[in-house]
Amino acid sequence: MKFYDCRTAPSPRRVRIFAAEKGLQLQTIEVDLRSGEQFTAEFREINPDCTVPVLELDDGTRLTEVLAIFQYLEELHPEPALIGQTAEQRAIAMMWTLKVEQHGLAAMRDAFRNSAKGLEGHAMTGPIQYEQIPELAERGRKATTLFLERLDRRLADTEFIAGDYYSIADITALVFVEFAAWLKIGIPENAKNLQRWYEAAASRPVAAS
């Protein structure tokens, strides 16, 4: 397998953490997003969406979505179980992972891509050019903060995002929280449950992957 990565991007980091939790070492090819390597003809052959991560299987099949990569690697290497061990656990882990994607990462993406100077003309990922909309950046920042508060409320009742075990929902939330901090959107001061969870998640040996 080959893993197309970018060390500075949040989405492939989710896969790196997942693989490290499994004790897997993936053959990695770095894609320089800053220089626009994802838009080259060579990389479009690999992923027409012009995004990372990509996991290329030995038969040439390419998985270009994080959740698909999670599912594939989980089935090949079921322990430790990061998508749950029962049907209910798997459903809840997937549900909360999607909530973090849709309400957290998506909001943060709007905040970042509609304000960063280096992304003028690239307010959305992919090969089609979209101009930045400053109002979307402001809305994204507000939505990011609101979702941090929602995670805090969720964690009042559970040790981890999906329940009493560490899962792909925690991996996704960790990347969300740390990228939000990079955008200077920190954990709210009164979010004690989220802070407790973050300290535990960030202290795991593979969290820096």
N, C-alpha and C positions, 0 to 999 in steps of 0.2 A: 504494500500500500504506500501511496504518497500523499502527504498532507500539505496542501497549499495554505500558507499561514501569513500573517502580518503581525509582528510583535506589538504594534501600537494600537491595533484595532480590537474592540471589545468582543465581537462575535467569535473569531477564532480562539480567543483566550478561553472562552467557555469550553471548547473542545480540548484545549491543552490541559485545563484543570481536570476535566472528566477522564482523559487518558491517564493523567498522573495518578488520580485516585485508583484507577485500575492497575497501575503499575506497568502501563504500556509505553513503549517508545516508538513513535511514529517517524518514518523518514520524512523530513520536513524540507519544503521548498519555500523560501521567503519571497513574498510578492511585495514590491515597493509601491505601496499605495500613494505615497506622497509625490512620487515622480510620475504617477499615472500609468504604471506598468499594467494595471488591471484593464486598461483600455486598449492595449496593443492587440494586433491581430493574433499574435501567438497565444495570449491569454484568453482571448475571446473563443478560440478553438477549445479551450479547456472549460470555460464557463461563460456562455453568452451574456449572463447577467452582470458580468464584470465585478464580481464580489468574491470575497473570501469569508469563510473557509470553503475549501473543496477537499474531499477525501476521494482519491482515485484508487479504486480497487485493483487487484492484480489482473483482472480480466478487462480492465479499461473502463468499467462502469464508474461514473463520477457522481458522488453525492454532494449536493451544493446547498443543503439546508442543515442547520445545526441539529434540529430535532431528529432528522433522518440519520445523521451521523451518530447521535446518541443511541438511537434504537439499534442500529447495525452493530456498534461496538458492544452494547449491552448483551445482545444475543450471542455474540461470539465469546464474550468474557462476562458471564453473569455475576461473578463475585468480585468485589462487593456489589450488591444490588443498589444501583443508583436511581432506578426508575420504579422501585418497589418490588415486593415479593408476592403480593396478592393482587387480584384484579382491582380491588378497592384502592390499595396503595398506589398502583400504577395510574389509575384514573385521577386520583387526587394530585399526585406528583405532576402529571401532565397538565392538569387544569391550572395549577398554580404557576407552572412554568410559562404557560400561555398568558396568564394574567400579567406576569412580570414583563413578558415580551410586549404585550399589547398596550398596557397602561404605564409601564415604566420605561423600557428601552425605547419604545416608539416616541414617547414624549421627549425623552432625552435626545433622541436623534433629531427631532424637530428643533430643539433648542440649539443643538450644536451645528447642524448642517445649514440652518438658516441665519447663522451669525458669524461663522468662521470665515475670515477673509480668504483663506486658501481654497474655499469651496464655492466661490462665486461661480454660478452657472452649473453647480452640481449639488443643488439643495436636496436631491433625492439620489439614492444609490442607483447604479445601473448605467447603461450606455446613453440614455436619453437625457439631454440637458434641461434642467429646470432652474429658473432663477430663484434667488432667495426671497423670502417673504418675512420681513422683520417681525410682523405680528405673530407669525407662527413660532418664532423663536421665543417670544415673550410668553405665549400660551404654553409652549413646551416646558419652560422653566416652572411655571405655576403648576402644571400637571405633574411634573416630576416631584415637586415638594408634596403635593397632595397624595401621591402614591407612596412616598416614604412614610407619611402618616398612616396610610392604610396598612402598610406592612407592620408598623408598630402595633396597631390594633390586632392584627392577625396573631402576632407573636405574644400577645398577652395570654393566649390559651394553648400555645404549642411551643415545644422546644425549638423546632426547625420549621421552615416555611410550610412543608407539606404534612407535618405531623411530628412524630417522635423519632424520626430518623433523618439523616442527611441524604439529600437527593439532588436531582438535576435542578429542582426549583431553587435550592440554596446556591448552587453554582451560578445560575442565571442572576439571582438577586445580588450575589456578591459582586459580580461584574457590573451590574447596574449601579449599585451603591458607590463603588469606587470610581466609576467613570463620572457619575454625578458629582462626586467630590472634586474630581479634576476640573469640572465645569464650575467649581465653587458653589455647588448646591449640596450642603452638608446634611448629615442626619440632624433633624430638629432637636433642640436642647431637651425638650420634655419627652422625647421618644426613647424612654429607658429600655423598653423591651427590644426595640430594634438595635440599640447600642449593645445590649447584652448579647444578642444573636451575632451582631457583626464582629465583636471581639472574638467570639468562639469560631466563627467561620474563617476569619482572616488569620487566625493563629494555626490553622491546619497546615501541616508541612508543605502541601502542594499548592497553597493559595497563591503563591507568587509565580506560578507557572504562566 
